[in-house]
Structure formats: structure tokens, C-alpha cells
Amino acid sequence: MNSQALQQLRDYLNSQIIGQGELVNQLLVALLADGHILVEGPPGLAKTRAVKSLADCIAGDFHRIQFTPDLLPADLTGTDIFRPESGEFTFQAGPIFNSLILADEINRAPAKVQAAMLEAMAEKQITAGRQTYPLPELFLVMATQNPIEQEGTYPLPEAQLDRFLLQLDVDYPDAQSELDILRLNRGEAKGQQHQTPPLLSQEAIFTARQSALDIHMAENIEQYIIRIVMATRQPQQYSPELAQWLEMGVSPRATIALDRCARAYAWLDGRDYVSPQDVQAMAFPVLRHRLLLSYHAQAEGIKPNQVITKLLSLVGSA
């Protein structure tokens, strides 16, 4: 499959999710790079609609899971059910056995549920009782967090945050986009027909993933990625201010994610090579949830995006 098919998919998603072009682009990057997305933003910004619209275009099942404090791991994974007629236990699969999962307000679930989700995301399998069951080959989790409310939440540990390929910050649309949303909703309420979604087979997606991984990345671009990662671990070599901000650098998983996402970003742009600009564009969603800021940085109100901007200004691409 060529990038033109993905461009048609992007155009369709942008027609359904108004004013959130960055969210649409990163959804496609995650789909190509075979990773999961953590989205932060106030309610009502089309996070659920985005995944549903993507699911409409892919030959795969979609399920939305609302995370709550009373959720149990078996509510996600499924459980063994006793069948009196046969006298045997049979496994009843849970909602996690779908290709596209929306984990709504994931930080409202207790640690046991988060651990079950962690196994599914990291290993594409779940364990119920003594048995381990594989998940679908095409498996994408989009989890949301509300950054405003903290009451009754269980913050995700660093190990689970690291399992997310990307973290996206979704903001309010501008005035023109808000007007377009109003008109789109009014048309849907009247039952008006809109653009027909393109349909991609799972085989086409796997082919596109391989094509994205095969595009050329020069050695100097590889070295650029390594310098960025090492600067998070040894910030004192670059700037005393950066060293004050960072408590801990990113793991090798971040290096792999930055490589895969930069390739996917370039492929979606219709190019057969990766540029420094691709790496810089993907550095923000790849690194922002993996950087552990110091108490000094938090006290000063420093945000991960500011740290990454400083990092990119210090690490040369040449």
C-alpha cells in the first residue's frame, strides 16, 4: 500500500474530527509504528470520536472501556466460566480482545487493572488463570486522561507510561473550527450523508508498516537520535539549567520509538528518507511522558514541552 491510501484516510478523519489535525496525524503514526497513544485533554474534544472514526476505516473491531475505581482485571481480560452442561470451564473473552481499544480515563482504575492493561500493551497477550491468550495482531490502545481532575485517580507509574508510544496534549479548537463542528453536528442530526469512509484491510496496514520501516535513515540521523536521548541522561554536559530540570532520562524504548515514529512521519509525508525535521517533530510526543522532571522544575512550573524545546536547541542535528 502506498502513502496515498493513508492520505485519503487522513483526509476523511480530518473531515470527521474538526480542528484536531495533530491528533489525526499522530493516530496514523501510531498505527504505522505499531504503538499505543496516551491522550490528555479536557472532555468533549473528540478523543472518542477520533478512535471510532479510525475504526470505521479499518477491518477490525472497536471497543470503548470506561475505567472506574471498581473495575476488576477480569472486566478487561475476561474470565473462566463454568458450564454446568459440560462440567467444564470455558474462557469468556473480555473487551480487550478487540483491535482498537479506547481506554477512557485510564488513571481512574486501580493498580491491578493497570497491570493487566500493561501486559496487554507490552506483550500483546493476557493471562487468565493458568492460561495465556494472544491478542489480535492488529492491536492499538488509545488511553485518555483528564488533566484537570485528580480526585479518585491512580496515577500511572513510569513503567506503564513508558509503554505508550506517544503522549498527545489535545487543546480546544479555534473559532472557525468550532463553527465547522457546529455545522457538522447539525448536518448529522438531520441525517445528512457525509463522505464515505475508506476501508483498509489489516494486510494493507501491515504492508504499510513494513514500507515505513524500510525507508532510508542516514547514519547522521541515527546519531542525532542517539544524541537527543543521551542528552536526557547526561544533561550536565549540555546545560546547567537542563541538568536542574531533569531528574532522570529516557529509556532505550524511547530511542526505538523515536526511530520508528520518525520513519512513519516521513512515510506519511510521501518521502523515502528521514530528515532531522521528522525527528524534531516526533520528539515532543515521544519524549514528553518519559522525561522525569526534578522537584526544582516542577516548583518553577516547567513543563515537559519546555524541556524538549531546550533539549532540541542544545543538541545539533549536524
Order of alpha helices (4+ residues) and beta strands (2+ residues): alpha-alpha-beta-alpha-beta-alpha-beta-beta-beta-alpha-beta-beta-beta-alpha-beta-alpha-alpha-alpha-alpha-beta-alpha-alpha-beta-alpha-alpha
